[in-house]
Amino acid sequence: MARIIAVANQKGGVGKTTTCVNLAASLGAMGRRVLLVDLDPQGNATMGSGIDKYAVERSIYDVLVHRAPVNLVAQPSAEAGFSVLPANGDLTAAEVELLDVENRERRLRTALAEVAGDYDFMLIDCPPSLNMLTLNGLIAADGVIIAMQCEYYALEGLTALVSTINGVAESANPGLQIVGILRTMYDPRNSLTNDVSAQLHEHFAGLVYRTVVPRNIRLAEAPSHGIPAIHYDRNSRGSKAYMALAGEIIRREEKRLRDAGLPPDAPAQDALPDSPPPAASL
């Protein structure tokens, strides 16, 4: 069964989409079967995976509104190494069209359950707001990765997001939990970055990933080429960071399965062919 992870933050511009695309590619490079679910009407994760959002005949809109089967809508991204449930501007109409639909907040959960055996990981790129789309993502997921910058206002936003996740867990998805906090656009030369990072470790012990994602020009350039950074420049610091993050997530997942008495997944490969081993952190 797939591990379904939503990547979320109610604040925009913190690296959610970059994380989804590059983490999906890194997990794929490690031999995992991955489905990237684009829940953002901007369709940036779709474009960043090499799929033209303007050319798709069906999108996640059709899954949510018309209950189209996921296996008929998902598209393989050969260059990226994973499959994508694409999104485009049509998705903006989904909230309105779902208003009077029964169990509208569970549409995505029901759809993904039908293909859960086809993937090892499903990553959901949530929009930067708390709306019906984000709620669908949180109810469909069994874990949440919070991507955030180490700055003052991010801490305030984190408190609100944790409250939202706890509320969804209490009311609609009892299995939902925060599986990790990822520090993005990380600059260790900045004293505020280090202060915020220390507070995260203090208040969220065990949840903060060792891996950090630095500010990196290759991560910013890769989407314009329609490929993840590890395929654009696998030796860049950003690419190595996401490969390290994928390894960390797989190790945590294997430990979770062992603790639950379940068989672990197949061993992960260490890196892309002929590439150097990824750094554990930067």
Buried (B, 14 or more C-beta within 10 A) or exposed (E): EBBBBBBBBBBEEBBBBBBBBBBBBBBBBBBBBBBBBBBBBBBBBBBBBBBEBEEBEBBBBBBBBEEBEBEEBBBEBEBBBBBBBBBBEBBBEBBEEBEEEEEBBBBBBBBBBEBBEBBBBBBBBBBBEBEBBBBBBBBBBBBBBBBBBBBEEBBEBBEEBBEBBEEBBEEBBEEBBBBBBBBBBBEEEEEEBBBBBEEBEEBBEEBBBEBBBBBBEBBEBBBEEBBBBBBBBBEBBBBBBBBBBBBBBBEBBBEBBEEEEEEEBEEBEEBBEEBEEBEEBB
